[in-house]
Amino acid sequence: QSVLTQPPSVSGAPGQRVTISCTGSSSNIGTPLDVHWYQQVPGTAPRLLIFGNTNRPSGIPDRFSGSKSGTSASLGITGLQVEDEADYYCQTYDSSLSGYVFGTGTKVTVL
Amino acid sequence: QVLLQQSGPGLVKPSQTLSLSCAVSGDSVSTDSSAWNWIRQSPSRGLEWLGRTFYQSKWIHQYALSVKSRITINADTSKNEFSLQLNSVTPEDSAVYYCVRGLSWHLGWYFDLWGRGTLVTVSS
């Protein structure tokens, strides 16, 4: 049972924008520590999508963006494409657990 | 190009020890800018960080509280690989196990490179 809560699913038509929330607490997202995001296509390993709240690794399109405020973080996907269908996870450090934690995961469906 | 190549059995009997290795190419396990992690994923527990090892003047080992009494992660600099041992396994330990490189960023660490994963089933 994860300490970071995400909606189970979000969907949108091609070209639309979707947002995925990640809700935590004062021991994880509510600290100054960064939040990171991963994309996982079923049957493959997760891939880093956003690091340090807002930064994209080389090769990740600028359609993906991240933000953090208070005890929540968000991932935005603009110009939704069929290849964006995947599961998305947030991740940070939890000071109460003294370890790294992941969100519950959100499945993105392109209608 | 950095690659992580996992190896180890896919079937472990209950009460026995799960052992996996991860060979690193294109980076050094003893670099002070990287940490070497094991993360597992199962339908019931989701993505779960198990622990890591990294070198900062000496080897440091950090483990998740949920497995701390049963886990050992070590690095072998002669082979440039790191390993996971999880003792006294039960069917609850059945999962896909990933070896993962961690990088430090301002405040915190993120996981930038993942192995392909090893499906481990605990069953008699």
Chai-1 contact restraints between the chains, C-beta under 6 A:
chainA,res_idxA,chainB,res_idxB,connection_type,confidence,min_distance_angstrom,max_distance_angstrom,comment,restraint_id
A,S2,B,G46,contact,1.0,0.0,6.0,A-B,restraint_1
A,P32,B,L107,contact,1.0,0.0,6.0,A-B,restraint_2
A,L33,B,L107,contact,1.0,0.0,6.0,A-B,restraint_3
A,L33,B,G108,contact,1.0,0.0,6.0,A-B,restraint_4
A,D34,B,L107,contact,1.0,0.0,6.0,A-B,restraint_5
A,D34,B,G108,contact,1.0,0.0,6.0,A-B,restraint_6
A,H36,B,Y110,contact,1.0,0.0,6.0,A-B,restraint_7
A,A45,B,Y98,contact,1.0,0.0,6.0,A-B,restraint_8
A,A45,B,W114,contact,1.0,0.0,6.0,A-B,restraint_9
A,A45,B,R116,contact,1.0,0.0,6.0,A-B,restraint_10
A,A45,B,G117,contact,1.0,0.0,6.0,A-B,restraint_11
A,P46,B,W114,contact,1.0,0.0,6.0,A-B,restraint_12
A,L48,B,D112,contact,1.0,0.0,6.0,A-B,restraint_13
A,F51,B,W105,contact,1.0,0.0,6.0,A-B,restraint_14
A,F51,B,Y110,contact,1.0,0.0,6.0,A-B,restraint_15
A,G52,B,W105,contact,1.0,0.0,6.0,A-B,restraint_16
A,G52,B,H106,contact,1.0,0.0,6.0,A-B,restraint_17
A,Y89,B,L47,contact,1.0,0.0,6.0,A-B,restraint_18
A,Y93,B,G108,contact,1.0,0.0,6.0,A-B,restraint_19
A,L97,B,L65,contact,1.0,0.0,6.0,A-B,restraint_20
A,G99,B,W49,contact,1.0,0.0,6.0,A-B,restraint_21
A,G99,B,A64,contact,1.0,0.0,6.0,A-B,restraint_22
A,Y100,B,W49,contact,1.0,0.0,6.0,A-B,restraint_23
A,F102,B,L47,contact,1.0,0.0,6.0,A-B,restraint_24
